């Protein structure tokens, strides 16, 4: 479900003893799962192309069969595993199997004859978590551009640019406010180390959140276009 005035609709599942919400998305042809949720599941390498609704490419790590428990029922679902999405998305393939019916007006789904109440979460389509893409050491009294990744909350995350807020990652290690493109393949945030010692950042470390800033580039373009032309020499 997208953020166009509709609530995201979730179902509670248990994966390897861990309870978590899964997004039901009938507009997603295949189910997708964040790699961080598949640490105890066998992942088979695979090469395929997958795109979000805004045409952002989704890098696929591989495929996996997740053993899920849904309201006491054991079942399995085949998913694409990726670091570009931050949660479990159960797509059309999940809904189509085992006589699943989605009763939109009643806010419930029927799976193998069992009626399950759905619940909503506040829309997170306008925020993305930030993680360190690869391990980096920031020397003392130095500013380093640290590569980061920003997984999508869902495949319907709107297209646009994203703004991070300045934060203190840990004592003496400061992250700057940064304007980032929606395509995070080459994204980086400047971190300044004033702690006096080396600061090691491991891959996957969280660096806060980025918020969608629609219209930011159009405002910048307008400012540049409206600026007086400098005389040529």
C-alpha positions as CSV (number, residue, x, y, z in Angstrom):
1,X,0.0,0.0,0.0
2,X,1.3,3.4,-0.8
3,X,1.1,6.7,1.1
4,X,-1.6,8.2,-1.2
5,X,-4.1,8.7,1.6
6,X,-4.2,5.0,2.4
7,X,-2.9,3.3,5.6
8,X,-0.3,0.6,5.3
9,X,-1.9,-2.7,6.4
10,X,0.1,-5.2,8.4
11,X,-0.2,-8.8,9.7
12,X,1.7,-10.2,12.6
13,X,4.0,-13.1,11.8
14,X,6.6,-15.1,13.7
15,X,10.0,-15.8,12.0
16,X,12.5,-18.0,13.7
17,X,10.9,-17.2,17.1
18,X,10.8,-13.5,16.4
19,X,7.5,-11.7,16.2
20,X,7.4,-9.0,13.6
21,X,4.9,-7.0,11.5
22,X,4.7,-7.9,7.7
23,X,3.3,-5.5,5.2
24,X,0.6,-6.9,2.8
25,X,1.1,-5.4,-0.6
26,X,-1.1,-6.6,-3.4
27,X,0.7,-4.4,-5.8
28,X,4.0,-6.1,-5.3
29,X,4.3,-9.2,-7.6
30,X,6.9,-11.0,-5.4
31,X,7.4,-11.1,-1.7
32,X,10.5,-9.3,-0.5
33,X,12.4,-9.4,2.8
34,X,15.1,-7.3,4.4
35,X,18.4,-9.1,4.7
36,X,18.7,-8.2,8.4
37,X,15.6,-10.4,9.0
38,X,17.2,-13.4,7.2
39,X,20.3,-13.9,9.4
40,X,19.2,-17.4,10.5
41,X,17.8,-18.4,7.2
42,X,19.6,-20.0,4.2
43,X,19.9,-17.5,1.4
44,X,20.5,-18.9,-2.1
45,X,22.4,-16.4,-4.4
46,X,20.3,-15.2,-7.3
47,X,20.6,-12.6,-10.1
48,X,17.4,-10.9,-11.1
49,X,16.1,-7.4,-11.7
50,X,13.5,-5.8,-9.3
51,X,12.3,-2.2,-9.3
52,X,10.2,-0.2,-6.8
53,X,7.1,1.6,-8.0
54,X,9.2,4.8,-8.4
55,X,11.6,2.8,-10.7
56,X,14.4,2.7,-8.1
57,X,16.4,-0.5,-8.7
58,X,16.3,-3.0,-5.9
59,X,19.6,-5.0,-5.5
60,X,18.8,-8.6,-4.9
61,X,21.1,-10.7,-2.6
62,X,19.3,-13.9,-3.3
63,X,16.2,-15.9,-2.5
64,X,15.1,-17.7,0.6
65,X,12.2,-19.7,2.0
66,X,11.0,-18.2,5.2
67,X,9.3,-20.5,7.8
68,X,6.5,-18.3,9.1
69,X,3.9,-18.8,11.9
70,X,0.7,-16.8,11.3
71,X,-1.7,-17.0,14.2
72,X,-0.6,-20.5,15.1
73,X,-0.5,-21.7,11.4
74,X,2.8,-22.9,10.0
75,X,3.5,-21.9,6.5
76,X,6.4,-20.9,4.2
77,X,6.9,-18.1,1.8
78,X,9.5,-17.6,-0.9
79,X,11.1,-14.2,-0.9
80,X,13.7,-12.1,-2.6
81,X,16.3,-11.0,0.0
82,X,17.6,-7.5,-0.3
83,X,19.4,-4.7,1.6
84,X,17.4,-2.1,-0.3
85,X,14.2,-2.8,1.7
86,X,13.9,-2.5,5.5
87,X,11.1,-4.9,6.3
88,X,9.1,-8.0,5.3
89,X,6.7,-7.4,2.4
90,X,4.2,-10.1,1.6
91,X,3.2,-9.6,-2.0
92,X,0.7,-10.9,-4.5
93,X,2.3,-14.3,-4.7
94,X,1.7,-14.7,-0.9
95,X,-2.0,-13.6,-1.2
96,X,-2.6,-15.9,-4.2
97,X,-1.6,-19.1,-2.5
98,X,-3.5,-21.2,0.1
99,X,-6.9,-19.6,-0.6
100,X,-6.1,-16.2,0.9
101,X,-8.8,-13.5,0.7
102,X,-8.3,-9.9,1.6
103,X,-11.5,-8.3,2.9
104,X,-10.7,-4.6,2.7
105,X,-13.9,-3.2,4.1
106,X,-13.6,-5.5,7.2
107,X,-9.9,-4.9,7.8
108,X,-9.1,-8.6,7.9
109,X,-7.6,-11.3,5.7
110,X,-8.7,-15.0,5.5
111,X,-6.0,-17.6,5.3
112,X,-7.0,-21.2,4.8
113,X,-10.4,-20.4,6.3
114,X,-9.0,-18.6,9.4
115,X,-10.1,-14.9,9.7
116,X,-7.2,-12.7,10.9
117,X,-7.6,-9.1,11.9
118,X,-5.2,-6.7,10.3
119,X,-3.6,-3.7,12.0
120,X,-2.2,-0.4,10.7
121,X,1.1,1.3,11.5
122,X,1.7,5.0,11.0
123,X,3.0,5.7,7.5
124,X,6.8,5.6,7.3
125,X,6.9,6.2,3.5
126,X,8.4,9.7,4.1
127,X,11.3,8.5,6.3
128,X,14.2,6.1,5.6
129,X,16.7,4.6,8.1
130,X,20.4,5.3,7.5
131,X,23.0,2.6,7.9
132,X,26.8,2.5,7.3
133,X,27.4,0.8,4.0
134,X,30.9,-0.5,4.7
135,X,33.2,-0.4,7.7
136,X,35.1,2.8,8.1
137,X,37.6,4.3,10.5
138,X,37.4,8.1,11.1
139,X,40.8,9.4,12.4
140,X,40.9,12.1,15.1
141,X,40.5,15.7,14.0
142,X,39.3,14.6,10.6
143,X,36.1,14.8,8.5
144,X,35.4,11.7,6.4
145,X,32.6,11.0,3.9
146,X,31.1,7.8,5.1
147,X,29.2,5.6,2.5
148,X,25.7,4.9,3.7
149,X,22.6,3.1,2.5
150,X,18.9,4.0,3.0
151,X,16.6,1.0,2.6
152,X,13.1,1.6,1.4
153,X,10.3,1.1,3.8
154,X,8.2,-0.3,1.0
155,X,8.3,-0.6,-2.8
156,X,5.9,2.3,-2.9
157,X,8.2,4.8,-1.2
158,X,7.8,8.1,-3.1
159,X,10.6,9.3,-5.4
160,X,12.4,12.4,-4.2
161,X,15.4,13.7,-2.3
162,X,16.1,13.1,1.4
163,X,17.5,15.2,4.2
164,X,19.4,14.0,7.2
165,X,19.6,15.9,10.5
166,X,22.9,16.6,12.3
167,X,23.4,14.1,15.1
168,X,26.1,13.1,17.6
169,X,26.6,9.4,16.7
170,X,28.7,8.9,19.8
171,X,30.7,11.2,22.1
172,X,33.0,13.3,19.8
173,X,31.7,11.9,16.5
174,X,29.4,14.3,14.7
175,X,27.3,13.6,11.5
176,X,26.4,16.6,9.4
177,X,23.1,17.6,7.8
178,X,23.1,16.2,4.3
179,X,20.9,16.4,1.2
180,X,20.8,13.0,-0.4
181,X,19.5,11.6,-3.7
182,X,16.7,9.0,-3.6
183,X,19.2,6.6,-5.3
184,X,21.5,5.7,-2.4
185,X,24.1,3.6,-4.3
186,X,26.7,6.4,-4.0
187,X,25.3,8.2,-1.0
188,X,27.6,9.4,1.8
189,X,27.4,11.6,4.9
190,X,30.3,13.7,6.3
191,X,31.3,12.6,9.8
192,X,33.7,14.7,11.9
193,X,35.8,13.2,14.7
194,X,36.7,15.6,17.5
195,X,37.1,12.8,20.1
196,X,40.9,12.7,19.9
197,X,40.9,8.9,19.1
198,X,40.1,6.7,16.1
199,X,36.4,6.1,15.7
200,X,35.5,2.7,14.0
201,X,32.1,2.4,12.3
202,X,31.1,-1.1,11.5
203,X,29.0,-2.0,8.5
204,X,25.3,-1.8,9.3
205,X,25.6,0.8,12.1
206,X,22.6,3.0,12.3
207,X,23.1,6.7,11.7
208,X,19.5,8.0,12.3
209,X,16.8,8.8,9.8
210,X,16.4,10.7,6.6
211,X,13.2,12.6,5.8
212,X,11.6,13.2,2.4
213,X,12.0,16.8,1.2
214,X,9.8,17.1,-1.9
215,X,10.4,20.3,-3.9
216,X,13.9,20.8,-2.5
217,X,15.6,20.5,-5.9
218,X,13.0,22.6,-7.7
219,X,13.6,25.4,-5.1
220,X,17.4,25.1,-5.7
221,X,16.9,25.1,-9.5
222,X,14.7,28.2,-9.3
223,X,17.3,30.0,-7.2
224,X,20.1,29.2,-9.7
225,X,17.9,30.1,-12.6
226,X,17.0,33.4,-11.0
227,X,20.5,34.4,-10.1
228,X,22.0,37.2,-12.1
229,X,24.4,36.2,-14.9
230,X,28.0,36.9,-14.2
231,X,29.8,39.0,-16.8
232,X,32.1,37.1,-19.1
233,X,35.8,38.0,-19.3
